[in-house]
Amino acid sequence: MILTAIYQMLSSGEEWNPVDLCQVDMPEHLKEQQLAKAVKQAIRFLETQGLTVS
């Protein structure tokens, strides 16, 4: 699957979009981990911008 995705990206010139990862069929616990990681990254970014997140 990875090689097919890489081939498709190279042949079409399409760039990697991490949002596409959420559309892949994966176990529910992995989706939850991915979401938790995205939330942590968003909070960290907001805090580096001087905002307080509670």
C-alpha distance matrix in Angstrom:
0.0 3.8 5.5 5.1 6.2 8.6 9.8 10.5 12.3 14.2 15.3 16.4 17.8 16.3 16.6 14.5 16.0 15.8 17.2 13.9 12.7 15.4 14.1 10.9 12.1 13.1 16.4 19.5 20.7 17.7 18.3 21.9 21.4 19.4 22.3 24.9 23.5 23.6 27.1 28.3 27.1 28.9 32.0 32.1 31.8 34.7 36.8 36.4 37.7 40.8 40.1 40.8 38.2 39.5
3.8 0.0 3.8 5.4 5.1 6.1 8.5 9.8 10.5 12.2 14.1 15.4 16.0 14.6 14.2 12.0 14.0 13.9 16.0 13.2 11.9 15.2 14.7 11.9 13.7 14.2 17.4 20.3 21.0 17.6 18.3 21.7 20.6 18.3 21.4 23.8 21.9 22.0 25.7 26.5 25.0 26.9 30.1 29.8 29.4 32.5 34.5 33.8 35.2 38.4 38.0 38.9 36.5 38.0
5.5 3.8 0.0 3.8 5.4 5.0 6.0 8.5 9.8 10.4 12.0 14.0 14.9 14.5 14.7 13.4 16.0 16.6 18.8 15.9 15.2 18.6 17.7 15.1 17.0 17.8 21.0 24.0 24.7 21.3 22.0 25.5 24.3 22.0 25.0 27.4 25.4 25.3 29.0 29.8 28.0 29.9 33.2 32.7 32.1 35.2 37.3 36.4 37.7 41.0 40.8 41.9 39.7 41.4
5.1 5.4 3.8 0.0 3.8 5.5 5.1 6.1 8.6 9.9 10.4 12.0 13.8 13.1 14.2 13.2 15.5 16.5 18.0 14.7 14.7 17.7 16.1 13.8 15.8 17.3 20.8 23.7 25.0 21.8 21.9 25.6 24.9 22.5 25.1 27.9 26.2 25.7 29.4 30.6 28.9 30.4 33.8 33.7 32.9 35.7 38.1 37.4 38.3 41.7 41.2 42.4 40.1 41.7
6.2 5.1 5.4 3.8 0.0 3.8 5.5 5.1 6.2 8.6 9.9 10.6 11.7 10.2 10.8 9.5 11.7 12.8 14.4 11.3 11.5 14.8 13.5 11.7 14.4 15.9 19.5 21.9 23.2 19.8 19.5 23.1 22.5 19.6 22.1 25.0 23.1 22.4 26.0 27.3 25.4 26.8 30.3 30.2 29.3 32.1 34.5 33.8 34.7 38.0 37.6 38.8 36.6 38.3
8.6 6.1 5.0 5.5 3.8 0.0 3.8 5.4 5.1 6.1 8.5 10.0 10.2 9.6 9.9 9.1 12.2 13.7 16.0 13.4 13.6 17.2 16.5 14.9 17.7 18.8 22.3 24.6 25.5 21.9 21.8 25.2 24.1 21.2 23.8 26.3 24.0 23.3 27.1 28.0 25.7 27.3 30.8 30.2 29.1 32.2 34.5 33.3 34.3 37.8 37.7 39.2 37.2 39.2
9.8 8.5 6.0 5.1 5.5 3.8 0.0 3.8 5.5 5.2 6.0 8.4 9.7 10.2 11.6 11.9 15.0 16.9 18.8 15.9 16.6 20.0 18.7 17.1 19.7 21.3 24.9 27.3 28.5 25.0 24.9 28.4 27.5 24.6 27.1 29.8 27.7 26.8 30.5 31.6 29.3 30.7 34.2 33.8 32.5 35.5 37.9 36.7 37.5 41.0 41.0 42.5 40.6 42.7
10.5 9.8 8.5 6.1 5.1 5.4 3.8 0.0 3.8 5.5 5.2 6.0 8.1 7.8 10.0 10.6 13.1 15.5 16.7 13.7 15.1 18.2 16.4 15.4 18.3 20.3 24.1 26.3 27.8 24.4 23.8 27.3 26.8 23.7 25.8 28.8 27.0 25.6 29.2 30.7 28.5 29.4 33.1 33.0 31.5 34.2 36.9 35.9 36.4 39.9 39.6 41.2 39.2 41.3
12.3 10.5 9.8 8.6 6.2 5.1 5.5 3.8 0.0 3.8 5.6 5.4 5.5 4.8 6.4 7.5 10.5 13.1 14.9 12.5 14.1 17.3 16.3 15.7 19.0 20.7 24.4 26.2 27.4 23.9 23.1 26.4 25.6 22.3 24.3 27.1 25.0 23.5 27.1 28.4 25.8 26.7 30.4 30.1 28.5 31.2 33.9 32.7 33.1 36.7 36.6 38.4 36.6 38.9
14.2 12.2 10.4 9.9 8.6 6.1 5.2 5.5 3.8 0.0 3.8 5.6 5.2 6.9 8.5 10.2 13.5 16.2 18.3 16.1 17.6 20.9 20.0 19.3 22.4 24.0 27.6 29.6 30.6 27.0 26.5 29.7 28.7 25.4 27.5 30.2 27.8 26.4 30.0 31.0 28.3 29.4 33.0 32.4 30.6 33.5 36.0 34.5 35.0 38.7 38.9 40.8 39.3 41.7
15.3 14.1 12.0 10.4 9.9 8.5 6.0 5.2 5.6 3.8 0.0 3.8 5.8 8.0 10.8 12.8 15.8 18.7 20.2 17.7 19.5 22.6 21.0 20.4 23.4 25.4 29.1 31.2 32.6 29.2 28.4 31.8 31.1 27.9 29.8 32.7 30.6 29.0 32.6 33.9 31.2 32.0 35.8 35.4 33.6 36.3 39.0 37.6 37.8 41.5 41.5 43.5 41.9 44.3
16.4 15.4 14.0 12.0 10.6 10.0 8.4 6.0 5.4 5.6 3.8 0.0 3.8 5.4 8.9 11.5 13.8 17.1 18.1 15.8 18.2 21.0 19.3 19.4 22.6 24.8 28.6 30.3 31.8 28.5 27.3 30.6 30.2 26.7 28.3 31.3 29.4 27.4 30.8 32.4 29.7 30.1 33.9 33.8 31.7 34.2 37.1 35.9 35.8 39.4 39.3 41.4 39.8 42.2
17.8 16.0 14.9 13.8 11.7 10.2 9.7 8.1 5.5 5.2 5.8 3.8 0.0 3.8 6.5 9.7 12.3 15.8 17.2 15.6 18.0 20.9 19.9 20.2 23.7 25.5 29.2 30.6 31.8 28.4 27.1 30.2 29.5 25.9 27.4 30.2 27.9 25.9 29.3 30.6 27.6 28.1 31.8 31.4 29.2 31.7 34.5 33.0 32.9 36.7 36.8 39.1 37.7 40.3
16.3 14.6 14.5 13.1 10.2 9.6 10.2 7.8 4.8 6.9 8.0 5.4 3.8 0.0 3.8 6.8 8.8 12.4 13.5 12.0 14.5 17.3 16.4 17.0 20.6 22.4 26.0 27.3 28.5 25.1 23.7 26.7 26.2 22.5 23.8 26.8 24.7 22.5 25.8 27.4 24.6 24.9 28.6 28.5 26.4 28.8 31.8 30.5 30.4 34.1 34.0 36.1 34.5 37.0
16.6 14.2 14.7 14.2 10.8 9.9 11.6 10.0 6.4 8.5 10.8 8.9 6.5 3.8 0.0 3.8 6.3 9.7 11.5 10.8 12.9 15.9 15.8 16.4 20.2 21.4 24.9 25.9 26.7 23.2 21.9 24.6 23.7 20.0 21.4 24.0 21.6 19.5 22.9 24.1 21.2 21.7 25.4 25.0 22.9 25.6 28.3 27.0 27.1 30.8 30.8 32.9 31.4 34.0
14.5 12.0 13.4 13.2 9.5 9.1 11.9 10.6 7.5 10.2 12.8 11.5 9.7 6.8 3.8 0.0 3.8 6.4 8.9 8.2 9.6 12.8 13.3 13.6 17.3 18.1 21.4 22.5 23.1 19.5 18.4 21.1 20.0 16.4 18.1 20.6 18.2 16.4 20.0 21.1 18.4 19.3 22.9 22.6 21.0 23.8 26.4 25.3 25.8 29.3 29.2 30.9 29.2 31.5
16.0 14.0 16.0 15.5 11.7 12.2 15.0 13.1 10.5 13.5 15.8 13.8 12.3 8.8 6.3 3.8 0.0 3.8 5.4 5.7 7.7 10.2 11.0 12.2 15.9 16.8 19.9 20.4 21.2 17.8 16.1 18.6 17.9 14.2 15.2 18.0 16.0 13.7 17.0 18.7 16.1 16.5 20.2 20.4 18.7 21.2 24.1 23.4 23.6 27.1 26.5 28.2 26.2 28.5
15.8 13.9 16.6 16.5 12.8 13.7 16.9 15.5 13.1 16.2 18.7 17.1 15.8 12.4 9.7 6.4 3.8 0.0 3.8 5.2 5.4 7.8 9.8 10.7 14.1 14.3 17.0 17.3 17.7 14.4 12.7 15.0 14.2 10.4 11.7 14.4 12.3 10.3 13.9 15.4 13.2 14.1 17.7 17.9 16.9 19.4 22.0 21.7 22.4 25.6 24.8 26.0 23.9 25.9
17.2 16.0 18.8 18.0 14.4 16.0 18.8 16.7 14.9 18.3 20.2 18.1 17.2 13.5 11.5 8.9 5.4 3.8 0.0 3.8 5.3 5.8 7.5 9.8 13.1 13.7 16.4 16.1 17.1 14.3 11.7 14.0 14.1 10.4 10.6 13.9 12.8 10.2 13.2 15.6 13.9 13.9 17.5 18.5 17.4 19.3 22.2 22.4 22.7 25.7 24.5 25.5 23.1 24.9
13.9 13.2 15.9 14.7 11.3 13.4 15.9 13.7 12.5 16.1 17.7 15.8 15.6 12.0 10.8 8.2 5.7 5.2 3.8 0.0 3.8 5.4 5.3 7.0 10.7 12.1 15.3 15.8 17.3 14.3 12.1 15.1 15.4 12.0 12.9 16.3 15.3 13.3 16.5 18.8 17.3 17.5 21.1 22.0 21.0 23.0 25.9 26.0 26.4 29.4 28.3 29.3 26.7 28.4
12.7 11.9 15.2 14.7 11.5 13.6 16.6 15.1 14.1 17.6 19.5 18.2 18.0 14.5 12.9 9.6 7.7 5.4 5.3 3.8 0.0 3.8 5.4 5.5 8.8 9.1 12.2 13.0 14.0 10.8 9.2 12.4 12.3 9.0 10.8 14.0 13.0 11.8 15.2 17.1 16.0 17.0 20.2 21.0 20.6 22.9 25.4 25.6 26.5 29.4 28.2 28.8 26.1 27.5
15.4 15.2 18.6 17.7 14.8 17.2 20.0 18.2 17.3 20.9 22.6 21.0 20.9 17.3 15.9 12.8 10.2 7.8 5.8 5.4 3.8 0.0 3.8 5.5 7.9 8.3 10.8 10.6 12.2 9.7 7.0 10.0 11.0 8.1 8.7 12.4 12.4 11.0 13.7 16.3 15.8 16.2 19.3 20.7 20.5 22.2 24.9 25.6 26.3 28.9 27.3 27.6 24.6 25.6
14.1 14.7 17.7 16.1 13.5 16.5 18.7 16.4 16.3 20.0 21.0 19.3 19.9 16.4 15.8 13.3 11.0 9.8 7.5 5.3 5.4 3.8 0.0 3.8 6.4 8.6 11.6 12.0 14.4 12.2 9.7 13.0 14.4 11.7 12.3 16.0 16.2 14.7 17.3 20.0 19.5 19.6 22.8 24.3 23.9 25.5 28.3 29.0 29.4 32.1 30.4 30.9 27.9 28.9
10.9 11.9 15.1 13.8 11.7 14.9 17.1 15.4 15.7 19.3 20.4 19.4 20.2 17.0 16.4 13.6 12.2 10.7 9.8 7.0 5.5 5.5 3.8 0.0 3.8 6.0 9.6 11.1 13.4 10.9 9.5 13.2 14.1 11.9 13.5 16.9 16.7 16.1 18.9 21.2 20.7 21.5 24.6 25.7 25.6 27.6 30.1 30.7 31.5 34.2 32.7 33.0 30.0 30.9
12.1 13.7 17.0 15.8 14.4 17.7 19.7 18.3 19.0 22.4 23.4 22.6 23.7 20.6 20.2 17.3 15.9 14.1 13.1 10.7 8.8 7.9 6.4 3.8 0.0 3.8 7.0 9.0 11.7 10.1 9.1 12.8 14.1 12.8 14.4 17.5 18.0 17.9 20.4 22.6 22.7 23.6 26.3 27.7 28.0 29.8 32.1 33.0 34.0 36.4 34.7 34.7 31.4 31.9
13.1 14.2 17.8 17.3 15.9 18.8 21.3 20.3 20.7 24.0 25.4 24.8 25.5 22.4 21.4 18.1 16.8 14.3 13.7 12.1 9.1 8.3 8.6 6.0 3.8 0.0 3.8 6.4 8.4 6.7 6.8 10.3 11.2 10.6 12.7 15.2 15.7 16.3 18.8 20.6 21.0 22.4 24.7 25.9 26.7 28.6 30.6 31.5 32.9 35.1 33.5 33.2 29.9 30.2
16.4 17.4 21.0 20.8 19.5 22.3 24.9 24.1 24.4 27.6 29.1 28.6 29.2 26.0 24.9 21.4 19.9 17.0 16.4 15.3 12.2 10.8 11.6 9.6 7.0 3.8 0.0 3.8 5.6 5.5 6.6 9.0 10.2 10.9 12.7 14.6 15.7 17.0 18.8 20.4 21.6 23.0 24.9 26.2 27.4 29.1 30.8 32.1 33.6 35.6 33.7 33.0 29.6 29.4
19.5 20.3 24.0 23.7 21.9 24.6 27.3 26.3 26.2 29.6 31.2 30.3 30.6 27.3 25.9 22.5 20.4 17.3 16.1 15.8 13.0 10.6 12.0 11.1 9.0 6.4 3.8 0.0 3.8 5.4 5.1 6.3 8.7 9.8 10.6 12.4 14.3 15.4 16.6 18.5 20.1 21.1 22.7 24.4 25.8 27.1 28.7 30.4 31.8 33.5 31.4 30.4 26.8 26.4
20.7 21.0 24.7 25.0 23.2 25.5 28.5 27.8 27.4 30.6 32.6 31.8 31.8 28.5 26.7 23.1 21.2 17.7 17.1 17.3 14.0 12.2 14.4 13.4 11.7 8.4 5.6 3.8 0.0 3.8 5.4 5.0 6.2 8.6 9.9 10.5 12.3 14.3 15.3 16.6 18.5 20.0 21.1 22.6 24.4 25.9 27.1 28.7 30.5 32.0 30.0 28.8 25.3 24.8
17.7 17.6 21.3 21.8 19.8 21.9 25.0 24.4 23.9 27.0 29.2 28.5 28.4 25.1 23.2 19.5 17.8 14.4 14.3 14.3 10.8 9.7 12.2 10.9 10.1 6.7 5.5 5.4 3.8 0.0 3.8 5.3 5.0 6.1 8.6 9.8 10.5 12.3 14.2 15.3 16.5 18.4 20.0 21.1 22.5 24.4 25.8 27.0 28.8 30.7 29.0 28.3 25.0 25.0
18.3 18.3 22.0 21.9 19.5 21.8 24.9 23.8 23.1 26.5 28.4 27.3 27.1 23.7 21.9 18.4 16.1 12.7 11.7 12.1 9.2 7.0 9.7 9.5 9.1 6.8 6.6 5.1 5.4 3.8 0.0 3.8 5.4 5.0 6.2 8.6 9.9 10.6 12.3 14.3 15.4 16.5 18.4 20.0 21.1 22.6 24.4 25.8 27.2 29.1 27.2 26.6 23.2 23.4
21.9 21.7 25.5 25.6 23.1 25.2 28.4 27.3 26.4 29.7 31.8 30.6 30.2 26.7 24.6 21.1 18.6 15.0 14.0 15.1 12.4 10.0 13.0 13.2 12.8 10.3 9.0 6.3 5.0 5.3 3.8 0.0 3.8 5.4 5.1 6.1 8.6 9.9 10.5 12.3 14.2 15.3 16.5 18.3 19.9 21.1 22.6 24.4 25.9 27.4 25.3 24.2 20.7 20.4
21.4 20.6 24.3 24.9 22.5 24.1 27.5 26.8 25.6 28.7 31.1 30.2 29.5 26.2 23.7 20.0 17.9 14.2 14.1 15.4 12.3 11.0 14.4 14.1 14.1 11.2 10.2 8.7 6.2 5.0 5.4 3.8 0.0 3.8 5.4 5.1 6.1 8.6 9.9 10.6 12.3 14.2 15.4 16.5 18.4 20.1 21.1 22.6 24.6 26.1 24.5 23.5 20.3 20.3
19.4 18.3 22.0 22.5 19.6 21.2 24.6 23.7 22.3 25.4 27.9 26.7 25.9 22.5 20.0 16.4 14.2 10.4 10.4 12.0 9.0 8.1 11.7 11.9 12.8 10.6 10.9 9.8 8.6 6.1 5.0 5.4 3.8 0.0 3.8 5.5 5.2 6.2 8.7 10.0 10.7 12.4 14.4 15.4 16.6 18.5 20.1 21.2 22.8 24.9 23.4 23.0 19.9 20.6
22.3 21.4 25.0 25.1 22.1 23.8 27.1 25.8 24.3 27.5 29.8 28.3 27.4 23.8 21.4 18.1 15.2 11.7 10.6 12.9 10.8 8.7 12.3 13.5 14.4 12.7 12.7 10.6 9.9 8.6 6.2 5.1 5.4 3.8 0.0 3.8 5.4 5.1 6.2 8.7 9.9 10.5 12.3 14.2 15.3 16.5 18.4 20.0 21.2 23.0 21.0 20.5 17.2 17.7
24.9 23.8 27.4 27.9 25.0 26.3 29.8 28.8 27.1 30.2 32.7 31.3 30.2 26.8 24.0 20.6 18.0 14.4 13.9 16.3 14.0 12.4 16.0 16.9 17.5 15.2 14.6 12.4 10.5 9.8 8.6 6.1 5.1 5.5 3.8 0.0 3.8 5.5 5.1 6.2 8.7 9.9 10.6 12.3 14.3 15.4 16.6 18.4 20.1 21.5 19.6 18.5 15.2 15.4
23.5 21.9 25.4 26.2 23.1 24.0 27.7 27.0 25.0 27.8 30.6 29.4 27.9 24.7 21.6 18.2 16.0 12.3 12.8 15.3 13.0 12.4 16.2 16.7 18.0 15.7 15.7 14.3 12.3 10.5 9.9 8.6 6.1 5.2 5.4 3.8 0.0 3.8 5.4 5.1 6.2 8.6 10.0 10.6 12.3 14.3 15.4 16.6 18.6 20.3 19.0 18.6 15.7 16.7
23.6 22.0 25.3 25.7 22.4 23.3 26.8 25.6 23.5 26.4 29.0 27.4 25.9 22.5 19.5 16.4 13.7 10.3 10.2 13.3 11.8 11.0 14.7 16.1 17.9 16.3 17.0 15.4 14.3 12.3 10.6 9.9 8.6 6.2 5.1 5.5 3.8 0.0 3.8 5.5 5.1 6.2 8.7 9.9 10.5 12.4 14.3 15.4 16.7 18.8 17.4 17.4 14.7 16.1
27.1 25.7 29.0 29.4 26.0 27.1 30.5 29.2 27.1 30.0 32.6 30.8 29.3 25.8 22.9 20.0 17.0 13.9 13.2 16.5 15.2 13.7 17.3 18.9 20.4 18.8 18.8 16.6 15.3 14.2 12.3 10.5 9.9 8.7 6.2 5.1 5.4 3.8 0.0 3.8 5.4 5.1 6.2 8.6 9.8 10.6 12.3 14.3 15.4 16.9 14.9 14.4 11.3 12.4
28.3 26.5 29.8 30.6 27.3 28.0 31.6 30.7 28.4 31.0 33.9 32.4 30.6 27.4 24.1 21.1 18.7 15.4 15.6 18.8 17.1 16.3 20.0 21.2 22.6 20.6 20.4 18.5 16.6 15.3 14.3 12.3 10.6 10.0 8.7 6.2 5.1 5.5 3.8 0.0 3.8 5.4 5.2 6.1 8.6 9.9 10.6 12.3 14.3 15.6 14.2 13.5 10.8 12.1
27.1 25.0 28.0 28.9 25.4 25.7 29.3 28.5 25.8 28.3 31.2 29.7 27.6 24.6 21.2 18.4 16.1 13.2 13.9 17.3 16.0 15.8 19.5 20.7 22.7 21.0 21.6 20.1 18.5 16.5 15.4 14.2 12.3 10.7 9.9 8.7 6.2 5.1 5.4 3.8 0.0 3.8 5.5 5.1 6.1 8.7 9.9 10.6 12.5 14.6 13.8 14.1 12.1 14.3
28.9 26.9 29.9 30.4 26.8 27.3 30.7 29.4 26.7 29.4 32.0 30.1 28.1 24.9 21.7 19.3 16.5 14.1 13.9 17.5 17.0 16.2 19.6 21.5 23.6 22.4 23.0 21.1 20.0 18.4 16.5 15.3 14.2 12.4 10.5 9.9 8.6 6.2 5.1 5.4 3.8 0.0 3.8 5.4 5.1 6.2 8.6 9.9 10.7 12.8 11.4 12.0 9.9 12.5
32.0 30.1 33.2 33.8 30.3 30.8 34.2 33.1 30.4 33.0 35.8 33.9 31.8 28.6 25.4 22.9 20.2 17.7 17.5 21.1 20.2 19.3 22.8 24.6 26.3 24.7 24.9 22.7 21.1 20.0 18.4 16.5 15.4 14.4 12.3 10.6 10.0 8.7 6.2 5.2 5.5 3.8 0.0 3.8 5.4 5.1 6.2 8.6 9.9 10.9 9.1 8.9 6.6 9.2
32.1 29.8 32.7 33.7 30.2 30.2 33.8 33.0 30.1 32.4 35.4 33.8 31.4 28.5 25.0 22.6 20.4 17.9 18.5 22.0 21.0 20.7 24.3 25.7 27.7 25.9 26.2 24.4 22.6 21.1 20.0 18.3 16.5 15.4 14.2 12.3 10.6 9.9 8.6 6.1 5.1 5.4 3.8 0.0 3.8 5.5 5.1 6.2 8.7 10.1 9.7 10.0 9.0 11.7
31.8 29.4 32.1 32.9 29.3 29.1 32.5 31.5 28.5 30.6 33.6 31.7 29.2 26.4 22.9 21.0 18.7 16.9 17.4 21.0 20.6 20.5 23.9 25.6 28.0 26.7 27.4 25.8 24.4 22.5 21.1 19.9 18.4 16.6 15.3 14.3 12.3 10.5 9.8 8.6 6.1 5.1 5.4 3.8 0.0 3.8 5.4 5.1 6.4 9.0 9.0 10.7 10.2 13.6
34.7 32.5 35.2 35.7 32.1 32.2 35.5 34.2 31.2 33.5 36.3 34.2 31.7 28.8 25.6 23.8 21.2 19.4 19.3 23.0 22.9 22.2 25.5 27.6 29.8 28.6 29.1 27.1 25.9 24.4 22.6 21.1 20.1 18.5 16.5 15.4 14.3 12.4 10.6 9.9 8.7 6.2 5.1 5.5 3.8 0.0 3.8 5.4 5.1 6.7 5.5 7.5 7.4 11.0
36.8 34.5 37.3 38.1 34.5 34.5 37.9 36.9 33.9 36.0 39.0 37.1 34.5 31.8 28.3 26.4 24.1 22.0 22.2 25.9 25.4 24.9 28.3 30.1 32.1 30.6 30.8 28.7 27.1 25.8 24.4 22.6 21.1 20.1 18.4 16.6 15.4 14.3 12.3 10.6 9.9 8.6 6.2 5.1 5.4 3.8 0.0 3.8 5.2 5.1 5.0 6.0 6.9 10.3
36.4 33.8 36.4 37.4 33.8 33.3 36.7 35.9 32.7 34.5 37.6 35.9 33.0 30.5 27.0 25.3 23.4 21.7 22.4 26.0 25.6 25.6 29.0 30.7 33.0 31.5 32.1 30.4 28.7 27.0 25.8 24.4 22.6 21.2 20.0 18.4 16.6 15.4 14.3 12.3 10.6 9.9 8.6 6.2 5.1 5.4 3.8 0.0 3.8 5.4 7.3 9.3 10.7 14.1
37.7 35.2 37.7 38.3 34.7 34.3 37.5 36.4 33.1 35.0 37.8 35.8 32.9 30.4 27.1 25.8 23.6 22.4 22.7 26.4 26.5 26.3 29.4 31.5 34.0 32.9 33.6 31.8 30.5 28.8 27.2 25.9 24.6 22.8 21.2 20.1 18.6 16.7 15.4 14.3 12.5 10.7 9.9 8.7 6.4 5.1 5.2 3.8 0.0 3.8 5.7 9.0 10.8 14.5
40.8 38.4 41.0 41.7 38.0 37.8 41.0 39.9 36.7 38.7 41.5 39.4 36.7 34.1 30.8 29.3 27.1 25.6 25.7 29.4 29.4 28.9 32.1 34.2 36.4 35.1 35.6 33.5 32.0 30.7 29.1 27.4 26.1 24.9 23.0 21.5 20.3 18.8 16.9 15.6 14.6 12.8 10.9 10.1 9.0 6.7 5.1 5.4 3.8 0.0 3.8 6.7 9.6 13.0
40.1 38.0 40.8 41.2 37.6 37.7 41.0 39.6 36.6 38.9 41.5 39.3 36.8 34.0 30.8 29.2 26.5 24.8 24.5 28.3 28.2 27.3 30.4 32.7 34.7 33.5 33.7 31.4 30.0 29.0 27.2 25.3 24.5 23.4 21.0 19.6 19.0 17.4 14.9 14.2 13.8 11.4 9.1 9.7 9.0 5.5 5.0 7.3 5.7 3.8 0.0 3.8 6.4 9.8
40.8 38.9 41.9 42.4 38.8 39.2 42.5 41.2 38.4 40.8 43.5 41.4 39.1 36.1 32.9 30.9 28.2 26.0 25.5 29.3 28.8 27.6 30.9 33.0 34.7 33.2 33.0 30.4 28.8 28.3 26.6 24.2 23.5 23.0 20.5 18.5 18.6 17.4 14.4 13.5 14.1 12.0 8.9 10.0 10.7 7.5 6.0 9.3 9.0 6.7 3.8 0.0 3.8 6.5
38.2 36.5 39.7 40.1 36.6 37.2 40.6 39.2 36.6 39.3 41.9 39.8 37.7 34.5 31.4 29.2 26.2 23.9 23.1 26.7 26.1 24.6 27.9 30.0 31.4 29.9 29.6 26.8 25.3 25.0 23.2 20.7 20.3 19.9 17.2 15.2 15.7 14.7 11.3 10.8 12.1 9.9 6.6 9.0 10.2 7.4 6.9 10.7 10.8 9.6 6.4 3.8 0.0 3.8
39.5 38.0 41.4 41.7 38.3 39.2 42.7 41.3 38.9 41.7 44.3 42.2 40.3 37.0 34.0 31.5 28.5 25.9 24.9 28.4 27.5 25.6 28.9 30.9 31.9 30.2 29.4 26.4 24.8 25.0 23.4 20.4 20.3 20.6 17.7 15.4 16.7 16.1 12.4 12.1 14.3 12.5 9.2 11.7 13.6 11.0 10.3 14.1 14.5 13.0 9.8 6.5 3.8 0.0
